[in-house]
Amino acid sequence: MAHRNRQAFLYFVLLLLAALCNAQNESRFQADLRREGAALKACSQISKFADCGQTLVLGQPFHLAFGSLAPDNGMGFGLAFVEHKNFASEWRTNLSLDAVATMNGSWRAGGYLKAYKLPAGNSYHVAPLFHLYSQSISLNRVDYFGLGPDTTPLTHTTFGFSENITGADMALPISISGKSPVIAILAELNGRFPSLRPGREHDIPSVETLFTEATAPGLARQPAYFQPSEAVRLVPTLFNRVSLNYLLQFQQFFAPGDSRYSFRRLNLNFNHEIPLSHLSKSIGKYYGSSSTTTLSHNTPDFCGGAGRESQPMPCPPASLTRKLEGSINLRAFISESFAGKASQAPFYFMPTIGGSNLNGTPILPSYPDYRFRGPNLLLFQGTIEHSLGKLPIGALFSADEAKIGLTRGDIGIDHLRHSFSAGFTVHAGGLPVLSFIYAWGGGEGSHTTANVDPSLLGSSARPSLF
């Protein structure tokens, strides 16, 4: 009841602000408030019910924010604010602020500002792009089984994790011979401020009861980090059909307060997308060749296009009239960490496989979440997804082969763990992608996962938590 009262109060405030802003010389922000207030006022009409729902979730400048936090922390609900500014020099800015909380007391709040110039071509969505952000998150449950590929469920523990990430990144596409850019130079500069606390699950031991600093590096102390990175992204298209997305990234994690926890990491990510069907034009004008393509100029709370009009294109509405679409995605990923003789990576910044990781990405989904953890990772993943009829629902099948290594020499193609998964996904306009997956294989039973993406469909991802 209290939640409904808060919703009603929010709608009242929006309607009041819209009425106050109904002046002849209103600003764009005032106009957005007026239009959103009018759309919400029409909610009482049955014929406008669908439009009203989309305004609540995709509207500007305010809309409801929701999405899954890290595994085992539940669904977050809250509020988002979106604002835009267009300049005569063809520079554009997108700003969003949001905050959500879950039933287990976990929460996330952040602000994201994108500044970009309209592109000359279509291969890379923006040229160039700058991103400023600050995001804080508090998770009351993150599981830890120990380090390496040979841990057992008997050492299952949990801990609480909080982190603030404040920083900036940029993308600078490079054009060769006047052609549309297929290469981009990427860079980021982050301040990371992590902290741990004891787990509070009644039926799962807290991490400090079974592990020490020797078996869980970083358990005793969590220093602040200065974390730059450099990367190259390649996005060519082969045979006018196969889309490649290759990322070569080198990260540095410097801990000025305690150099024992400083380390470096190399990430090599190779994605290959093979479309199975063509999209209708109404969807293509928003997303190009795929409705799941991320538009890098968008913030996590905005999913419209970057048109040359005075106003950005709105988020696409949910529709039942699109044509069939689908794709095969093949991915190979390698992550290797480097630390000095007197240093080591903290366990809470190490990648995990099993279920989904801290960012919500599924890897070996038949295993429990965070099941295997270590400084080095190898993954081979194949996924096929296709829509069902004209509904915004797709069937999905995926196969994973992956392993965790304590040393870089452990990363090889032998003794890979495997997992298979099947389920469905919902891609409805700009609404967050919903997925329901059943996974099996691997020797530790099956695992069912329901997830709502924390960003709108077509928006950009949030900063990685590790």
N, C-alpha and C positions, 0 to 999 in steps of 0.2 A: 504494500500500500504506500509506503514511504517513497518507493521508487516511482510509482505512478504520480504521486504528488509532485515530485521533483520534475518529472517530464511535463506535467501540466503547467507548472510554474515557468519552465523554459519556453514553452509555446506562447504563453501569455507575454513574456518579456519580448520575444521576437515580434509578435503582433503589435505590441506597444511601440517598439522602436521603429517598425515599418510605418506606423501611422504618423509618428513624429517626424519621420524623414520624408513625408509626402509633400515636398516643396518643389517649386519650379526649378531652382538651381541646385538640385541635389547632386551629391558626389556619386562616384561609382559604387563606393561602399554603401552609401545610403540607398542607392537603387537596388543593390543586391539584397539588402535587408527588406526593402519594400516588396520585391518580387517573392522572396522566400516567405515573408509574412502572408502574402496573398495566397501562395500555394498551400500553406498550412491551414489557412482559414477555410479553404475548399475541402478540407478533410471530411467534413460532415456529409459531403455528397458521395453517394455510393459509386458513381461513375468516375470520381476522381480519386478513389481509394488507392489504386496502384501508383498514380503520379505522386500522391501524398507520401507513400512509403519510400519512394525513391528520393523525394526531397529530404526526408528525414535522414537518409543515409548518405546521399551524395550532394546535398544542397550547399549553397554558398551564401553568406560567409560562414554559417554554422551548420554542423550536422552531427548526428550521433556517431561515435567511434566505437568499434568493437573488433575483436579478433583474439585468437589464442595467444597467450604468452608462452614462455618456454614449457616444454612437456611437464605434466604433473602439477601445473600451477593454475590451470583453468582458463576460462574465457573472460577476457577483460571487457568492460563496458564503460563508456565515458563520453566525452564531448571533444569535438575538433573544430578549429577555426581556420579558414582558408582565405587568403587575400592575394591579389595580383597587382602588378604595376607594369604598364607598357610604356616604353620610351620611343621618341621619334627616331632615334638612331637604330631601331630594330633590336634593341636590348629589351629583355623581359625579365621580370622577377616573379617568383612564386614563393609565398610564405605560408606555412602551416604550423599550428600549435595543437597539441592534443594531450590528453591524459585519460588513462583507463585504470580500473582496479578490478580484481577478481574476488570470488567468494572466499578464497583461502588467505586473503590479506595481501597478496602480491599486487604490484602496481608498476606502471610505466608512464613517464611524462617526458615530453620533448618538444623542441622547436627546431624547424628546418627551413632554411632559406636557400632557394636556387636562383642564380643569376646566369642568363645565357643569351647568346645572340642567335637570331634565326638562321638556320642552316642554308647553305647554297644547294645541297644535294639531299638525297634520302637515305643513303647507306648508313650514315651515322646520324642520329637524330638531332644533335645539337653541336654547334661549333662556335666558340668554345663554351664551356660550362664551369661554373664555380658553385660550391656548396658549403654553406656554414651550418653547423648543427650543434645542439647540446641535448643529450638524452640521458635520463636517469632511470634505472630500473631496480626493483627490489623483488627478488624471488624467494619464497619461503621454502621451496623444496627443489633441490638439485641432488641427484643420486651419485654415489661414488662407490665403485667396487674394487678399487685399487688400480695399479698401473700395469699395462702390458696386455698381451693377447691370451694369457692363461689364467686370468682371475676366475673365481667361482661365485655363484649367487650367495654362497654362505657369508661372504664379506660385504653384503649389501648394507651401505650406510647412507646417510643423507646430511645435507647442510644447507644453510641459507646463504644467498649470494646477492650482493648489491654492487652496482657499478654506475659511475657517471662517465660518459664519453663526450668530450667537448673538442671540436676540431673543425677542420676544413679539408675539402678535397677538390680536385679539378680534373677536367678532361679536355685535352687539346687534340682534336683530330688533325691528321696530316693529309693533305691532298697531293697526289702524284700526277703530274701531267694534266692538271686541271680536271681530273676525274673526281667523282664522289669519294669522300674519304672512306677507307677501309682499315686504317690504322689510327690508333689514338694513344697518346701518351697520358698516363694517369699518375697522379700523386696525391698523397694525403698526409696530414699532420694532426695527430690526435694527442690529447691528454687523457689518460685512462686512470680512474681512481676506484679500484676494486676494494671490497671488504667481505669477509666471511663471518658467519655466526653459526652457533650450534643448530643442528636440525631439531625440529619440534614435532616430528611424527611419532605417535605413541607406539607404533608397532615396528618401527625401523630405528636401529641405533644411530646416534649422532656420530659424525665422522671422527671426532677426536677420541671416541671410546675404543676404536679398533685400529686407528692409524696415528702415526707420529710424523714429525717433520721429515724423517728419513724415508717413509713410505708414501707420504703425501707432501711433496715439496711445496712450500708456500703456506702450509697450514699454520705455522707459527706467526708469520708476518706477511702483510699484503702492502707493499709499497706502491706509491704512485708511479705511473709510467709515462714517459715521453715516447710516442710511437709514430715515427714517420714510415712511409712506404713509397715505393716506386713501382710502376707497372706499365706494361704494353698490352693493349687489347687489339686483336685482329678480328675483323668481322667481314670476311669476303663471302661471296656466293659462288658456288660451283654449278656449272651447267644451267644457270639461271633458276636453280631450284633448291639445292642443298645449302642451307645457311650454316656457316661456321662461326663459332664464337670462342676464340682462344684468348686466355688471360695468363700472362707470365708476371708474377708479382713477388717482390722481395720486401719483407717487413722487418723493421728493427724495433725491439722492445727494450728500451733503456730504463733502468730503475735507478735514478740518481741517488735515492736515499739508501739503497742497498744493492750493490752491483752483483751480489750472489744470484739475483733473480733476473739478470739481463740475458736476453737471448735474441736470436734472429730466426726468421722463418721464410722458406721459399715455397710458394704455391704455384702449381702448374695445373690449369683447368682447361680441358679440351671438350667443347660441346659441339655436337653435330645434329642439326635438326632437318629431317626429311619430311616435307609436307605430303599428306595423303589426299587432300582435297583442297579446293579453292574456296575462299571466303566470298560472301556477297559484298557488293560495293559499299553498303551502308556500314558494315563493320570495318572493311578495309581502310576507309578514310580516317578512322581513328587509330588503327593498329598496324597498318601496312600488311605484311604477309601473314600475320598470326595474331589472334585475339589475346594471346598470352604474352605478347612482346612487351617488355618494359620500356616505357618512354623515359629516358634518363633526365629530361628536364622537369619531370613531375616530382612533387613532394609525396610522401607516403599517404597523404590525405586528399590528393587531387589526382584525377585520372583523365582529364580532358586533353585536347590537342593543343599544339603550339602554332595556331594559325596567325596570319598577318593582320587579322582584324583587330579593332580596338579592344575587343573582349576575347579572351581565350575560348576555344570550343568547350562546351560542357561535357561532363562525363556521359558516355553513351548509356541510354536507358536499356533495361532488360527487354529482350525481344524474343518472340517465337518465330520470326520470319527469316532467320538467316539460313544459308545453305549448309550442307554438311561440311565438316572440317575435321582434321585430325593430323597427327604427326607421329613420327618415330624419332626419339631422341637418344643418341648414344653419347655417353660421357665417360671420360677418363680423368681422374684427379689424383694428384700427388702432392703431399704436404710434408716437408722435411724441416726439422728444427736444428739450429746450430747454437751451441753454448760453449763458453770457455771452460777450462779445466776446473776453475773454482766457481762456476755458475751452472744453473739449471733452470729450465722453464718451470713456472709454477703449475700445479696440476689443474687449476681452474681456468687456465688459458690454453690447455691442451685440447686438440680435437677429440671427438668421441664418435664411435659407431655403435649401432644398436638403437632401434626405435627411431627417435629424432634427436638431433643435437640441440645445443643451447639456442641456436637461431631458429629452430623448428624445422630444419631440413632433414627429411628421412634418409637414413643410410642403414641397411640391414634391418628393415622395420619389423621383422619377426622376433627380434630380441627385445628385451626390456630397454627402456630409454637410458641413454648414457652407459650402456653395458660395458663397453671396452674403451679405455682411455689411454692415450700415449702421445708423445711428441711427434710421431711420424705416422703417416696414413697413406694407404693406397686404395683406390676405389675404381671399379668398373661397373657401369650402370647402364642398363638398356630399358627404355620405357616406350610403350605404345599407348596412345590415347586417341579416342575418336568419339565425336558427338553421336548421340542417339536420336535419329530422326531430326525433327526441327526443334526439339526441346533444347534448352541450354544445359543439358546434362551429357557428360561424357563417360564412357567406360575406359578403364585404365588397367594395364598390366605392366608389371615391372619386375626385373631380375637384377639383383645386386651381388657382386663379389667384392669383398673388402677385407682389409686386415690393418691392425695397429702394430707399430713396432717401437720398441724402447730405444733402438739405435737405428741410424740410417741404413746400416747393413742388413737389418731385419726386413726391409721393404723389398720384397720380391714377389713373383707370381706363384710361389708355392704356398700351400697351407692357407689358402683364402677361405674365409667363411662366406656362406651364401644365404640368400633369402629371396623368396618370391612373394609378390603381393598383387592383389587384384581388388578393384573397387570402383567407385564412381566419383566424379568431380562435377561441380556446378560452376559454370562460367556465365553469369547473368549480367550483361552490361558492364558497368563499372563496379558492381558489388564485389566484396572480397570473395576470393575463390574458396569454396567449401569442398572438403574432401573427406571421404569415408573409405578407409582401407583395411582390408583383412590380409595379414601377412603370415607366412608359414615357412618351414624349412629351417635348417641351421642347428637343430638338435636341442633347442630350449623351448619347444612348444610354439604356440602361435601368439599373435598380438594384433588387437584391433585398435585402430586409431581414427578419431574424428577430429578434424582440424579446420579452423577458419583463419585464412591468411591475415596477418596483422596489418597489411596494407591493401588499399583498393586495387582492383584489377587494372593494370596499365600504369600504375604508379611505380615509383622507385622503391628499392628495399631500404630498410633501416640499417644503421651502423651495426656491424658484426660485434657480438659480445665477446669474441675471443680472437 
